[in-house]
């Protein structure tokens, strides 16, 4: 009998997939914890990858956060330019064209770190590109496929 392969999954994804409210609360906490908060967004994005039937729920989660971010970004108390740019990469990987209005509002603040994601037009172009998102390739749950995908990016 063949052994079933075990795979490690992102802990935040596993713990947070049925606690989106808690992930939102953390993401909205005051304090610039950019490199702690940034981990929330790929975990939430991964829910849509692993559970496509929850895509609309995840899109609405991102919509709520992007509206919050557009309002709070100028204050630099809850979110900074780097985090705003890094979140755009998750929106790109989700191919979330439904969030175009919220994305535009965030870029209209003039405070999104363009070095993290590019400008508004490149983000929209990347969202509408039909290629499989890098996030989904790089976080393949099969470890052999994952390393193969990672190697292909470094060549």
Phi and psi in radians as a Rosetta constraint file:
Dihedral C 1 N 2 CA 2 C 2 CIRCULARHARMONIC -1.294 0.35
Dihedral N 2 CA 2 C 2 N 3 CIRCULARHARMONIC 2.471 0.35
Dihedral C 2 N 3 CA 3 C 3 CIRCULARHARMONIC -1.309 0.35
Dihedral N 3 CA 3 C 3 N 4 CIRCULARHARMONIC 2.474 0.35
Dihedral C 3 N 4 CA 4 C 4 CIRCULARHARMONIC -1.369 0.35
Dihedral N 4 CA 4 C 4 N 5 CIRCULARHARMONIC 2.309 0.35
Dihedral C 4 N 5 CA 5 C 5 CIRCULARHARMONIC -1.269 0.35
Dihedral N 5 CA 5 C 5 N 6 CIRCULARHARMONIC 2.369 0.35
Dihedral C 5 N 6 CA 6 C 6 CIRCULARHARMONIC -1.744 0.35
Dihedral N 6 CA 6 C 6 N 7 CIRCULARHARMONIC 2.458 0.35
Dihedral C 6 N 7 CA 7 C 7 CIRCULARHARMONIC -2.248 0.35
Dihedral N 7 CA 7 C 7 N 8 CIRCULARHARMONIC 2.544 0.35
Dihedral C 7 N 8 CA 8 C 8 CIRCULARHARMONIC -1.522 0.35
Dihedral N 8 CA 8 C 8 N 9 CIRCULARHARMONIC 2.421 0.35
Dihedral C 8 N 9 CA 9 C 9 CIRCULARHARMONIC -2.084 0.35
Dihedral N 9 CA 9 C 9 N 10 CIRCULARHARMONIC 2.738 0.35
Dihedral C 9 N 10 CA 10 C 10 CIRCULARHARMONIC -0.987 0.35
Dihedral N 10 CA 10 C 10 N 11 CIRCULARHARMONIC 2.152 0.35
Dihedral C 10 N 11 CA 11 C 11 CIRCULARHARMONIC -1.040 0.35
Dihedral N 11 CA 11 C 11 N 12 CIRCULARHARMONIC -0.784 0.35
Dihedral C 11 N 12 CA 12 C 12 CIRCULARHARMONIC -1.099 0.35
Dihedral N 12 CA 12 C 12 N 13 CIRCULARHARMONIC -0.644 0.35
Dihedral C 12 N 13 CA 13 C 13 CIRCULARHARMONIC -1.072 0.35
Dihedral N 13 CA 13 C 13 N 14 CIRCULARHARMONIC -0.850 0.35
Dihedral C 13 N 14 CA 14 C 14 CIRCULARHARMONIC -1.120 0.35
Dihedral N 14 CA 14 C 14 N 15 CIRCULARHARMONIC -0.760 0.35
Dihedral C 14 N 15 CA 15 C 15 CIRCULARHARMONIC -1.348 0.35
Dihedral N 15 CA 15 C 15 N 16 CIRCULARHARMONIC -0.494 0.35
Dihedral C 15 N 16 CA 16 C 16 CIRCULARHARMONIC -1.730 0.35
Dihedral N 16 CA 16 C 16 N 17 CIRCULARHARMONIC -0.130 0.35
Dihedral C 16 N 17 CA 17 C 17 CIRCULARHARMONIC -1.112 0.35
Dihedral N 17 CA 17 C 17 N 18 CIRCULARHARMONIC -0.396 0.35
Dihedral C 17 N 18 CA 18 C 18 CIRCULARHARMONIC -1.995 0.35
Dihedral N 18 CA 18 C 18 N 19 CIRCULARHARMONIC 0.334 0.35
Dihedral C 18 N 19 CA 19 C 19 CIRCULARHARMONIC -2.375 0.35
Dihedral N 19 CA 19 C 19 N 20 CIRCULARHARMONIC 0.865 0.35
Dihedral C 19 N 20 CA 20 C 20 CIRCULARHARMONIC -1.045 0.35
Dihedral N 20 CA 20 C 20 N 21 CIRCULARHARMONIC -0.544 0.35
Dihedral C 20 N 21 CA 21 C 21 CIRCULARHARMONIC -1.105 0.35
Dihedral N 21 CA 21 C 21 N 22 CIRCULARHARMONIC -0.686 0.35
Dihedral C 21 N 22 CA 22 C 22 CIRCULARHARMONIC -1.196 0.35
Dihedral N 22 CA 22 C 22 N 23 CIRCULARHARMONIC -0.691 0.35
Dihedral C 22 N 23 CA 23 C 23 CIRCULARHARMONIC -1.127 0.35
Dihedral N 23 CA 23 C 23 N 24 CIRCULARHARMONIC -0.673 0.35
Dihedral C 23 N 24 CA 24 C 24 CIRCULARHARMONIC -1.149 0.35
Dihedral N 24 CA 24 C 24 N 25 CIRCULARHARMONIC -0.763 0.35
Dihedral C 24 N 25 CA 25 C 25 CIRCULARHARMONIC -0.999 0.35
Dihedral N 25 CA 25 C 25 N 26 CIRCULARHARMONIC -0.792 0.35
Dihedral C 25 N 26 CA 26 C 26 CIRCULARHARMONIC -1.126 0.35
Dihedral N 26 CA 26 C 26 N 27 CIRCULARHARMONIC -0.773 0.35
Dihedral C 26 N 27 CA 27 C 27 CIRCULARHARMONIC -1.084 0.35
Dihedral N 27 CA 27 C 27 N 28 CIRCULARHARMONIC -0.505 0.35
Dihedral C 27 N 28 CA 28 C 28 CIRCULARHARMONIC -1.647 0.35
Dihedral N 28 CA 28 C 28 N 29 CIRCULARHARMONIC -0.001 0.35
Dihedral C 28 N 29 CA 29 C 29 CIRCULARHARMONIC -1.063 0.35
Dihedral N 29 CA 29 C 29 N 30 CIRCULARHARMONIC 2.504 0.35
Dihedral C 29 N 30 CA 30 C 30 CIRCULARHARMONIC -1.148 0.35
Dihedral N 30 CA 30 C 30 N 31 CIRCULARHARMONIC 2.646 0.35
Dihedral C 30 N 31 CA 31 C 31 CIRCULARHARMONIC 1.965 0.35
Dihedral N 31 CA 31 C 31 N 32 CIRCULARHARMONIC 2.403 0.35
Dihedral C 31 N 32 CA 32 C 32 CIRCULARHARMONIC -1.593 0.35
Dihedral N 32 CA 32 C 32 N 33 CIRCULARHARMONIC 1.485 0.35
Dihedral C 32 N 33 CA 33 C 33 CIRCULARHARMONIC -1.911 0.35
Dihedral N 33 CA 33 C 33 N 34 CIRCULARHARMONIC 0.973 0.35
Dihedral C 33 N 34 CA 34 C 34 CIRCULARHARMONIC -0.847 0.35
Dihedral N 34 CA 34 C 34 N 35 CIRCULARHARMONIC -0.884 0.35
Dihedral C 34 N 35 CA 35 C 35 CIRCULARHARMONIC -1.459 0.35
Dihedral N 35 CA 35 C 35 N 36 CIRCULARHARMONIC -0.039 0.35
Dihedral C 35 N 36 CA 36 C 36 CIRCULARHARMONIC -1.642 0.35
Dihedral N 36 CA 36 C 36 N 37 CIRCULARHARMONIC -0.824 0.35
Dihedral C 36 N 37 CA 37 C 37 CIRCULARHARMONIC -1.112 0.35
Dihedral N 37 CA 37 C 37 N 38 CIRCULARHARMONIC -0.598 0.35
Dihedral C 37 N 38 CA 38 C 38 CIRCULARHARMONIC -1.050 0.35
Dihedral N 38 CA 38 C 38 N 39 CIRCULARHARMONIC -0.405 0.35
Dihedral C 38 N 39 CA 39 C 39 CIRCULARHARMONIC -1.235 0.35
Dihedral N 39 CA 39 C 39 N 40 CIRCULARHARMONIC -0.375 0.35
Dihedral C 39 N 40 CA 40 C 40 CIRCULARHARMONIC -1.154 0.35
Dihedral N 40 CA 40 C 40 N 41 CIRCULARHARMONIC -0.726 0.35
Dihedral C 40 N 41 CA 41 C 41 CIRCULARHARMONIC -1.206 0.35
Dihedral N 41 CA 41 C 41 N 42 CIRCULARHARMONIC -0.723 0.35
Dihedral C 41 N 42 CA 42 C 42 CIRCULARHARMONIC -1.165 0.35
Dihedral N 42 CA 42 C 42 N 43 CIRCULARHARMONIC -0.558 0.35
Dihedral C 42 N 43 CA 43 C 43 CIRCULARHARMONIC -1.133 0.35
Dihedral N 43 CA 43 C 43 N 44 CIRCULARHARMONIC -0.750 0.35
Dihedral C 43 N 44 CA 44 C 44 CIRCULARHARMONIC -1.188 0.35
Dihedral N 44 CA 44 C 44 N 45 CIRCULARHARMONIC -0.753 0.35
Dihedral C 44 N 45 CA 45 C 45 CIRCULARHARMONIC -1.020 0.35
Dihedral N 45 CA 45 C 45 N 46 CIRCULARHARMONIC -0.666 0.35
Dihedral C 45 N 46 CA 46 C 46 CIRCULARHARMONIC -1.147 0.35
Dihedral N 46 CA 46 C 46 N 47 CIRCULARHARMONIC -0.481 0.35
Dihedral C 46 N 47 CA 47 C 47 CIRCULARHARMONIC -1.022 0.35
Dihedral N 47 CA 47 C 47 N 48 CIRCULARHARMONIC -0.763 0.35
Dihedral C 47 N 48 CA 48 C 48 CIRCULARHARMONIC -1.146 0.35
Dihedral N 48 CA 48 C 48 N 49 CIRCULARHARMONIC -0.578 0.35
Dihedral C 48 N 49 CA 49 C 49 CIRCULARHARMONIC -1.198 0.35
Dihedral N 49 CA 49 C 49 N 50 CIRCULARHARMONIC -0.837 0.35
Dihedral C 49 N 50 CA 50 C 50 CIRCULARHARMONIC -1.377 0.35
Dihedral N 50 CA 50 C 50 N 51 CIRCULARHARMONIC -0.438 0.35
Dihedral C 50 N 51 CA 51 C 51 CIRCULARHARMONIC -2.330 0.35
Dihedral N 51 CA 51 C 51 N 52 CIRCULARHARMONIC 1.325 0.35
Dihedral C 51 N 52 CA 52 C 52 CIRCULARHARMONIC -0.952 0.35
Dihedral N 52 CA 52 C 52 N 53 CIRCULARHARMONIC -0.462 0.35
Dihedral C 52 N 53 CA 53 C 53 CIRCULARHARMONIC -1.164 0.35
Dihedral N 53 CA 53 C 53 N 54 CIRCULARHARMONIC -0.240 0.35
Dihedral C 53 N 54 CA 54 C 54 CIRCULARHARMONIC -1.755 0.35
Dihedral N 54 CA 54 C 54 N 55 CIRCULARHARMONIC 0.129 0.35
Dihedral C 54 N 55 CA 55 C 55 CIRCULARHARMONIC -0.943 0.35
Dihedral N 55 CA 55 C 55 N 56 CIRCULARHARMONIC -0.839 0.35
Dihedral C 55 N 56 CA 56 C 56 CIRCULARHARMONIC -1.048 0.35
Dihedral N 56 CA 56 C 56 N 57 CIRCULARHARMONIC -0.691 0.35
Dihedral C 56 N 57 CA 57 C 57 CIRCULARHARMONIC -1.087 0.35
Dihedral N 57 CA 57 C 57 N 58 CIRCULARHARMONIC -0.724 0.35
Dihedral C 57 N 58 CA 58 C 58 CIRCULARHARMONIC -1.228 0.35
Dihedral N 58 CA 58 C 58 N 59 CIRCULARHARMONIC -0.706 0.35
Dihedral C 58 N 59 CA 59 C 59 CIRCULARHARMONIC -1.028 0.35
Dihedral N 59 CA 59 C 59 N 60 CIRCULARHARMONIC -0.771 0.35
Dihedral C 59 N 60 CA 60 C 60 CIRCULARHARMONIC -1.153 0.35
Dihedral N 60 CA 60 C 60 N 61 CIRCULARHARMONIC -0.597 0.35
Dihedral C 60 N 61 CA 61 C 61 CIRCULARHARMONIC -1.090 0.35
Dihedral N 61 CA 61 C 61 N 62 CIRCULARHARMONIC -0.831 0.35
Dihedral C 61 N 62 CA 62 C 62 CIRCULARHARMONIC -1.132 0.35
Dihedral N 62 CA 62 C 62 N 63 CIRCULARHARMONIC -0.663 0.35
Dihedral C 62 N 63 CA 63 C 63 CIRCULARHARMONIC -1.033 0.35
Dihedral N 63 CA 63 C 63 N 64 CIRCULARHARMONIC -0.832 0.35
Dihedral C 63 N 64 CA 64 C 64 CIRCULARHARMONIC -1.030 0.35
Dihedral N 64 CA 64 C 64 N 65 CIRCULARHARMONIC -0.788 0.35
Dihedral C 64 N 65 CA 65 C 65 CIRCULARHARMONIC -1.190 0.35
Dihedral N 65 CA 65 C 65 N 66 CIRCULARHARMONIC -0.731 0.35
Dihedral C 65 N 66 CA 66 C 66 CIRCULARHARMONIC -1.105 0.35
Dihedral N 66 CA 66 C 66 N 67 CIRCULARHARMONIC -0.632 0.35
Dihedral C 66 N 67 CA 67 C 67 CIRCULARHARMONIC -1.139 0.35
Dihedral N 67 CA 67 C 67 N 68 CIRCULARHARMONIC -0.772 0.35
Dihedral C 67 N 68 CA 68 C 68 CIRCULARHARMONIC -1.034 0.35
Dihedral N 68 CA 68 C 68 N 69 CIRCULARHARMONIC -0.821 0.35
Dihedral C 68 N 69 CA 69 C 69 CIRCULARHARMONIC -1.091 0.35
Dihedral N 69 CA 69 C 69 N 70 CIRCULARHARMONIC -0.744 0.35
Dihedral C 69 N 70 CA 70 C 70 CIRCULARHARMONIC -1.096 0.35
Dihedral N 70 CA 70 C 70 N 71 CIRCULARHARMONIC -0.612 0.35
Dihedral C 70 N 71 CA 71 C 71 CIRCULARHARMONIC -1.305 0.35
Dihedral N 71 CA 71 C 71 N 72 CIRCULARHARMONIC -0.711 0.35
Dihedral C 71 N 72 CA 72 C 72 CIRCULARHARMONIC -1.633 0.35
Dihedral N 72 CA 72 C 72 N 73 CIRCULARHARMONIC -0.319 0.35
Dihedral C 72 N 73 CA 73 C 73 CIRCULARHARMONIC -0.948 0.35
Dihedral N 73 CA 73 C 73 N 74 CIRCULARHARMONIC -0.763 0.35
Dihedral C 73 N 74 CA 74 C 74 CIRCULARHARMONIC -1.071 0.35
Dihedral N 74 CA 74 C 74 N 75 CIRCULARHARMONIC -0.417 0.35
Dihedral C 74 N 75 CA 75 C 75 CIRCULARHARMONIC -1.334 0.35
Dihedral N 75 CA 75 C 75 N 76 CIRCULARHARMONIC -0.422 0.35
Dihedral C 75 N 76 CA 76 C 76 CIRCULARHARMONIC 0.892 0.35
Dihedral N 76 CA 76 C 76 N 77 CIRCULARHARMONIC 0.774 0.35
Dihedral C 76 N 77 CA 77 C 77 CIRCULARHARMONIC -2.066 0.35
Dihedral N 77 CA 77 C 77 N 78 CIRCULARHARMONIC -0.400 0.35
Dihedral C 77 N 78 CA 78 C 78 CIRCULARHARMONIC -2.044 0.35
Dihedral N 78 CA 78 C 78 N 79 CIRCULARHARMONIC -0.525 0.35
Dihedral C 78 N 79 CA 79 C 79 CIRCULARHARMONIC -2.621 0.35
Dihedral N 79 CA 79 C 79 N 80 CIRCULARHARMONIC 2.514 0.35
Dihedral C 79 N 80 CA 80 C 80 CIRCULARHARMONIC -2.055 0.35
Dihedral N 80 CA 80 C 80 N 81 CIRCULARHARMONIC 3.108 0.35
Dihedral C 80 N 81 CA 81 C 81 CIRCULARHARMONIC -1.054 0.35
Dihedral N 81 CA 81 C 81 N 82 CIRCULARHARMONIC -0.679 0.35
Dihedral C 81 N 82 CA 82 C 82 CIRCULARHARMONIC -1.125 0.35
Dihedral N 82 CA 82 C 82 N 83 CIRCULARHARMONIC -0.831 0.35
Dihedral C 82 N 83 CA 83 C 83 CIRCULARHARMONIC -1.084 0.35
Dihedral N 83 CA 83 C 83 N 84 CIRCULARHARMONIC -0.733 0.35
Dihedral C 83 N 84 CA 84 C 84 CIRCULARHARMONIC -1.016 0.35
Dihedral N 84 CA 84 C 84 N 85 CIRCULARHARMONIC -0.766 0.35
Dihedral C 84 N 85 CA 85 C 85 CIRCULARHARMONIC -1.156 0.35
Dihedral N 85 CA 85 C 85 N 86 CIRCULARHARMONIC -0.697 0.35
Dihedral C 85 N 86 CA 86 C 86 CIRCULARHARMONIC -1.199 0.35
Dihedral N 86 CA 86 C 86 N 87 CIRCULARHARMONIC -0.579 0.35
Dihedral C 86 N 87 CA 87 C 87 CIRCULARHARMONIC -1.116 0.35
Dihedral N 87 CA 87 C 87 N 88 CIRCULARHARMONIC -0.624 0.35
Dihedral C 87 N 88 CA 88 C 88 CIRCULARHARMONIC -1.011 0.35
Dihedral N 88 CA 88 C 88 N 89 CIRCULARHARMONIC -0.585 0.35
Dihedral C 88 N 89 CA 89 C 89 CIRCULARHARMONIC -1.134 0.35
Dihedral N 89 CA 89 C 89 N 90 CIRCULARHARMONIC -0.601 0.35
Dihedral C 89 N 90 CA 90 C 90 CIRCULARHARMONIC -1.225 0.35
Dihedral N 90 CA 90 C 90 N 91 CIRCULARHARMONIC -0.669 0.35
Dihedral C 90 N 91 CA 91 C 91 CIRCULARHARMONIC -1.118 0.35
Dihedral N 91 CA 91 C 91 N 92 CIRCULARHARMONIC -0.677 0.35
Dihedral C 91 N 92 CA 92 C 92 CIRCULARHARMONIC -1.090 0.35
Dihedral N 92 CA 92 C 92 N 93 CIRCULARHARMONIC -0.850 0.35
Dihedral C 92 N 93 CA 93 C 93 CIRCULARHARMONIC -1.090 0.35
Dihedral N 93 CA 93 C 93 N 94 CIRCULARHARMONIC -0.550 0.35
Dihedral C 93 N 94 CA 94 C 94 CIRCULARHARMONIC -1.302 0.35
Dihedral N 94 CA 94 C 94 N 95 CIRCULARHARMONIC -0.244 0.35
Dihedral C 94 N 95 CA 95 C 95 CIRCULARHARMONIC 0.994 0.35
Dihedral N 95 CA 95 C 95 N 96 CIRCULARHARMONIC 0.748 0.35
Dihedral C 95 N 96 CA 96 C 96 CIRCULARHARMONIC -1.533 0.35
Dihedral N 96 CA 96 C 96 N 97 CIRCULARHARMONIC 1.151 0.35
Dihedral C 96 N 97 CA 97 C 97 CIRCULARHARMONIC -1.107 0.35
Dihedral N 97 CA 97 C 97 N 98 CIRCULARHARMONIC -0.353 0.35
Dihedral C 97 N 98 CA 98 C 98 CIRCULARHARMONIC -1.064 0.35
Dihedral N 98 CA 98 C 98 N 99 CIRCULARHARMONIC -0.330 0.35
Dihedral C 98 N 99 CA 99 C 99 CIRCULARHARMONIC -1.721 0.35
Dihedral N 99 CA 99 C 99 N 100 CIRCULARHARMONIC 0.280 0.35
Dihedral C 99 N 100 CA 100 C 100 CIRCULARHARMONIC -0.983 0.35
Dihedral N 100 CA 100 C 100 N 101 CIRCULARHARMONIC -0.740 0.35
Dihedral C 100 N 101 CA 101 C 101 CIRCULARHARMONIC -1.088 0.35
Dihedral N 101 CA 101 C 101 N 102 CIRCULARHARMONIC -0.772 0.35
Dihedral C 101 N 102 CA 102 C 102 CIRCULARHARMONIC -1.212 0.35
Dihedral N 102 CA 102 C 102 N 103 CIRCULARHARMONIC -0.637 0.35
Dihedral C 102 N 103 CA 103 C 103 CIRCULARHARMONIC -1.096 0.35
Dihedral N 103 CA 103 C 103 N 104 CIRCULARHARMONIC -0.801 0.35
Dihedral C 103 N 104 CA 104 C 104 CIRCULARHARMONIC -1.041 0.35
Dihedral N 104 CA 104 C 104 N 105 CIRCULARHARMONIC -0.773 0.35
Dihedral C 104 N 105 CA 105 C 105 CIRCULARHARMONIC -1.064 0.35
Dihedral N 105 CA 105 C 105 N 106 CIRCULARHARMONIC -0.683 0.35
Dihedral C 105 N 106 CA 106 C 106 CIRCULARHARMONIC -1.153 0.35
Dihedral N 106 CA 106 C 106 N 107 CIRCULARHARMONIC -0.789 0.35
Dihedral C 106 N 107 CA 107 C 107 CIRCULARHARMONIC -1.169 0.35
Dihedral N 107 CA 107 C 107 N 108 CIRCULARHARMONIC -0.533 0.35
Dihedral C 107 N 108 CA 108 C 108 CIRCULARHARMONIC -1.126 0.35
Dihedral N 108 CA 108 C 108 N 109 CIRCULARHARMONIC -0.296 0.35
Dihedral C 108 N 109 CA 109 C 109 CIRCULARHARMONIC -1.202 0.35
Dihedral N 109 CA 109 C 109 N 110 CIRCULARHARMONIC -0.370 0.35
Dihedral C 109 N 110 CA 110 C 110 CIRCULARHARMONIC 1.298 0.35
Dihedral N 110 CA 110 C 110 N 111 CIRCULARHARMONIC 0.231 0.35
Dihedral C 110 N 111 CA 111 C 111 CIRCULARHARMONIC -2.040 0.35
Dihedral N 111 CA 111 C 111 N 112 CIRCULARHARMONIC 0.100 0.35
Dihedral C 111 N 112 CA 112 C 112 CIRCULARHARMONIC -1.344 0.35
Dihedral N 112 CA 112 C 112 N 113 CIRCULARHARMONIC 2.302 0.35
Dihedral C 112 N 113 CA 113 C 113 CIRCULARHARMONIC -1.225 0.35
Dihedral N 113 CA 113 C 113 N 114 CIRCULARHARMONIC 1.806 0.35
Dihedral C 113 N 114 CA 114 C 114 CIRCULARHARMONIC -1.171 0.35
Dihedral N 114 CA 114 C 114 N 115 CIRCULARHARMONIC -0.382 0.35
Dihedral C 114 N 115 CA 115 C 115 CIRCULARHARMONIC -1.215 0.35
Dihedral N 115 CA 115 C 115 N 116 CIRCULARHARMONIC -0.335 0.35
Dihedral C 115 N 116 CA 116 C 116 CIRCULARHARMONIC -1.514 0.35
Dihedral N 116 CA 116 C 116 N 117 CIRCULARHARMONIC -0.449 0.35
Dihedral C 116 N 117 CA 117 C 117 CIRCULARHARMONIC -2.548 0.35
Dihedral N 117 CA 117 C 117 N 118 CIRCULARHARMONIC -0.203 0.35
Dihedral C 117 N 118 CA 118 C 118 CIRCULARHARMONIC 1.610 0.35
Dihedral N 118 CA 118 C 118 N 119 CIRCULARHARMONIC -3.134 0.35
Dihedral C 118 N 119 CA 119 C 119 CIRCULARHARMONIC -1.460 0.35
Dihedral N 119 CA 119 C 119 N 120 CIRCULARHARMONIC 3.094 0.35
Dihedral C 119 N 120 CA 120 C 120 CIRCULARHARMONIC -0.939 0.35
Dihedral N 120 CA 120 C 120 N 121 CIRCULARHARMONIC -0.815 0.35
Dihedral C 120 N 121 CA 121 C 121 CIRCULARHARMONIC -1.155 0.35
Dihedral N 121 CA 121 C 121 N 122 CIRCULARHARMONIC -0.635 0.35
Dihedral C 121 N 122 CA 122 C 122 CIRCULARHARMONIC -1.253 0.35
Dihedral N 122 CA 122 C 122 N 123 CIRCULARHARMONIC -0.568 0.35
Dihedral C 122 N 123 CA 123 C 123 CIRCULARHARMONIC -1.131 0.35
Dihedral N 123 CA 123 C 123 N 124 CIRCULARHARMONIC -0.816 0.35
Dihedral C 123 N 124 CA 124 C 124 CIRCULARHARMONIC -1.105 0.35
Dihedral N 124 CA 124 C 124 N 125 CIRCULARHARMONIC -0.706 0.35
Dihedral C 124 N 125 CA 125 C 125 CIRCULARHARMONIC -1.066 0.35
Dihedral N 125 CA 125 C 125 N 126 CIRCULARHARMONIC -0.771 0.35
Dihedral C 125 N 126 CA 126 C 126 CIRCULARHARMONIC -1.144 0.35
Dihedral N 126 CA 126 C 126 N 127 CIRCULARHARMONIC -0.622 0.35
Dihedral C 126 N 127 CA 127 C 127 CIRCULARHARMONIC -1.128 0.35
Dihedral N 127 CA 127 C 127 N 128 CIRCULARHARMONIC -0.712 0.35
Dihedral C 127 N 128 CA 128 C 128 CIRCULARHARMONIC -1.486 0.35
Dihedral N 128 CA 128 C 128 N 129 CIRCULARHARMONIC -0.140 0.35
Dihedral C 128 N 129 CA 129 C 129 CIRCULARHARMONIC -1.121 0.35
Dihedral N 129 CA 129 C 129 N 130 CIRCULARHARMONIC 2.386 0.35
Dihedral C 129 N 130 CA 130 C 130 CIRCULARHARMONIC -1.477 0.35
Dihedral N 130 CA 130 C 130 N 131 CIRCULARHARMONIC -0.086 0.35
Dihedral C 130 N 131 CA 131 C 131 CIRCULARHARMONIC -1.132 0.35
Dihedral N 131 CA 131 C 131 N 132 CIRCULARHARMONIC 2.617 0.35
Dihedral C 131 N 132 CA 132 C 132 CIRCULARHARMONIC -1.071 0.35
Dihedral N 132 CA 132 C 132 N 133 CIRCULARHARMONIC 2.285 0.35
Dihedral C 132 N 133 CA 133 C 133 CIRCULARHARMONIC -0.997 0.35
Dihedral N 133 CA 133 C 133 N 134 CIRCULARHARMONIC 2.466 0.35
Dihedral C 133 N 134 CA 134 C 134 CIRCULARHARMONIC -1.010 0.35
Dihedral N 134 CA 134 C 134 N 135 CIRCULARHARMONIC -0.698 0.35
Dihedral C 134 N 135 CA 135 C 135 CIRCULARHARMONIC -0.946 0.35
Dihedral N 135 CA 135 C 135 N 136 CIRCULARHARMONIC -0.801 0.35
Dihedral C 135 N 136 CA 136 C 136 CIRCULARHARMONIC -1.174 0.35
Dihedral N 136 CA 136 C 136 N 137 CIRCULARHARMONIC -0.588 0.35
Dihedral C 136 N 137 CA 137 C 137 CIRCULARHARMONIC -1.275 0.35
Dihedral N 137 CA 137 C 137 N 138 CIRCULARHARMONIC -0.777 0.35
Dihedral C 137 N 138 CA 138 C 138 CIRCULARHARMONIC -1.243 0.35
Dihedral N 138 CA 138 C 138 N 139 CIRCULARHARMONIC -0.420 0.35
Dihedral C 138 N 139 CA 139 C 139 CIRCULARHARMONIC -1.936 0.35
Dihedral N 139 CA 139 C 139 N 140 CIRCULARHARMONIC 0.596 0.35
Dihedral C 139 N 140 CA 140 C 140 CIRCULARHARMONIC -0.945 0.35
Dihedral N 140 CA 140 C 140 N 141 CIRCULARHARMONIC 2.390 0.35
Dihedral C 140 N 141 CA 141 C 141 CIRCULARHARMONIC -1.351 0.35
Dihedral N 141 CA 141 C 141 N 142 CIRCULARHARMONIC -0.423 0.35
Dihedral C 141 N 142 CA 142 C 142 CIRCULARHARMONIC -1.380 0.35
Dihedral N 142 CA 142 C 142 N 143 CIRCULARHARMONIC 2.064 0.35
Dihedral C 142 N 143 CA 143 C 143 CIRCULARHARMONIC -1.028 0.35
Dihedral N 143 CA 143 C 143 N 144 CIRCULARHARMONIC -0.628 0.35
Dihedral C 143 N 144 CA 144 C 144 CIRCULARHARMONIC -1.200 0.35
Dihedral N 144 CA 144 C 144 N 145 CIRCULARHARMONIC -0.750 0.35
Dihedral C 144 N 145 CA 145 C 145 CIRCULARHARMONIC -1.144 0.35
Dihedral N 145 CA 145 C 145 N 146 CIRCULARHARMONIC -0.648 0.35
Dihedral C 145 N 146 CA 146 C 146 CIRCULARHARMONIC -1.095 0.35
Dihedral N 146 CA 146 C 146 N 147 CIRCULARHARMONIC -0.849 0.35
Dihedral C 146 N 147 CA 147 C 147 CIRCULARHARMONIC -1.180 0.35
Dihedral N 147 CA 147 C 147 N 148 CIRCULARHARMONIC -0.595 0.35
Dihedral C 147 N 148 CA 148 C 148 CIRCULARHARMONIC -1.104 0.35
Dihedral N 148 CA 148 C 148 N 149 CIRCULARHARMONIC -0.768 0.35
Dihedral C 148 N 149 CA 149 C 149 CIRCULARHARMONIC -1.122 0.35
Dihedral N 149 CA 149 C 149 N 150 CIRCULARHARMONIC -0.732 0.35
Dihedral C 149 N 150 CA 150 C 150 CIRCULARHARMONIC -1.109 0.35
Dihedral N 150 CA 150 C 150 N 151 CIRCULARHARMONIC -0.708 0.35
Dihedral C 150 N 151 CA 151 C 151 CIRCULARHARMONIC -1.105 0.35
Dihedral N 151 CA 151 C 151 N 152 CIRCULARHARMONIC -0.643 0.35
Dihedral C 151 N 152 CA 152 C 152 CIRCULARHARMONIC -1.153 0.35
Dihedral N 152 CA 152 C 152 N 153 CIRCULARHARMONIC -0.461 0.35
Dihedral C 152 N 153 CA 153 C 153 CIRCULARHARMONIC -1.348 0.35
Dihedral N 153 CA 153 C 153 N 154 CIRCULARHARMONIC -0.436 0.35
Dihedral C 153 N 154 CA 154 C 154 CIRCULARHARMONIC -1.552 0.35
Dihedral N 154 CA 154 C 154 N 155 CIRCULARHARMONIC -0.054 0.35
